């Protein structure tokens, strides 16, 4: 069975070539460390606990389609429940602050603001 071709490490300026993944072993640890230090919120588990999962599932049962796509007359299954006002900015888990979205619409909203 043929092996995968070599490709460059995705880390800017790295001359290493690899067969698997995006980064060479050296930069994989750096990227993972940086991601864990900055991108992930420390309070995630306290904000999105068992009660949130129950509320999310209940909201999905009432709103199974992406609410943004529905505005364009598209029927797309929702994958995520989005907080209109983020919880870290004082938003709540009330239905009025939630909307079900597909991954595409969720990413568009986060790119905007």
C-alpha positions as CSV (number, residue, x, y, z in Angstrom):
1,X,0.0,0.0,0.0
2,X,1.5,3.4,-1.0
3,X,2.4,5.8,1.7
4,X,1.0,9.3,1.9
5,X,3.2,12.0,0.3
6,X,5.2,14.4,2.3
7,X,3.8,17.8,2.9
8,X,5.2,20.9,4.7
9,X,4.5,21.6,8.4
10,X,1.7,24.2,8.6
11,X,3.6,26.2,11.3
12,X,4.8,29.5,9.7
13,X,8.4,29.3,8.6
14,X,8.9,25.7,9.5
15,X,11.0,23.8,7.0
16,X,10.0,20.3,8.2
17,X,8.1,17.9,6.0
18,X,5.6,15.4,7.4
19,X,3.2,12.7,6.3
20,X,0.5,12.8,8.9
21,X,-1.4,15.7,10.6
22,X,-0.8,19.5,10.1
23,X,2.3,20.1,12.2
24,X,5.7,18.5,12.8
25,X,6.1,17.0,16.3
26,X,7.9,20.1,17.6
27,X,5.2,22.6,16.5
28,X,2.3,20.3,17.4
29,X,3.1,20.6,21.1
30,X,3.5,24.4,20.7
31,X,0.2,24.8,18.9
32,X,-1.7,22.5,21.4
33,X,-0.2,24.4,24.3
34,X,-1.2,27.8,22.9
35,X,-4.7,26.5,22.0
36,X,-5.2,25.2,25.6
37,X,-3.9,28.4,27.1
38,X,-5.8,31.0,25.0
39,X,-8.6,29.6,22.9
40,X,-10.4,27.5,25.5
41,X,-12.2,29.2,28.3
42,X,-11.4,28.0,31.8
43,X,-15.0,28.4,32.9
44,X,-16.4,26.2,30.1
45,X,-17.3,23.3,32.3
46,X,-19.0,25.4,34.9
47,X,-21.0,27.4,32.2
48,X,-22.0,24.3,30.1
49,X,-22.8,21.7,32.7
50,X,-25.5,19.0,32.8
51,X,-28.3,21.6,33.3
52,X,-27.2,23.4,30.1
53,X,-27.2,20.1,28.1
54,X,-30.7,19.4,29.3
55,X,-31.8,23.0,28.3
56,X,-30.0,22.7,24.9
57,X,-31.7,19.4,24.1
58,X,-35.1,20.8,25.1
59,X,-34.4,23.9,22.8
60,X,-33.4,21.5,20.0
61,X,-36.7,19.7,20.4
62,X,-38.6,22.9,19.9
63,X,-36.3,24.3,17.2
64,X,-34.8,21.5,15.2
65,X,-33.9,23.7,12.2
66,X,-31.3,26.4,11.8
67,X,-33.1,29.7,12.5
68,X,-30.8,31.7,10.2
69,X,-31.3,29.4,7.3
70,X,-35.1,29.5,7.8
71,X,-34.9,33.3,7.2
72,X,-33.7,32.4,3.7
73,X,-36.3,29.7,3.3
74,X,-33.7,26.9,3.6
75,X,-34.4,23.8,5.7
76,X,-31.2,22.9,7.4
77,X,-30.9,20.8,10.6
78,X,-29.5,22.7,13.5
79,X,-26.3,21.4,15.1
80,X,-25.7,24.0,17.8
81,X,-27.6,26.2,20.2
82,X,-26.1,29.7,20.1
83,X,-26.3,32.4,22.8
84,X,-27.3,35.7,21.2
85,X,-25.8,37.6,24.1
86,X,-22.8,35.5,25.3
87,X,-22.9,34.2,28.9
88,X,-19.6,36.0,29.7
89,X,-21.4,39.3,28.7
90,X,-24.3,38.7,31.0
91,X,-26.4,36.5,28.6
92,X,-28.7,33.8,30.1
93,X,-29.9,30.4,29.1
94,X,-33.4,31.8,28.6
95,X,-35.1,30.9,25.3
96,X,-35.2,34.5,24.2
97,X,-31.4,34.5,24.3
98,X,-30.9,31.3,22.3
99,X,-31.1,30.3,18.7
100,X,-30.5,27.0,17.0
101,X,-27.9,27.2,14.2
102,X,-26.1,25.0,11.7
103,X,-22.3,25.0,11.8
104,X,-22.1,27.3,8.8
105,X,-24.4,30.0,10.2
106,X,-22.7,29.7,13.6
107,X,-19.3,30.3,12.0
108,X,-20.7,33.3,10.0
109,X,-22.0,34.9,13.2
110,X,-18.7,34.5,15.0
111,X,-16.7,35.9,12.0
112,X,-18.9,39.0,12.1
113,X,-18.4,39.9,15.6
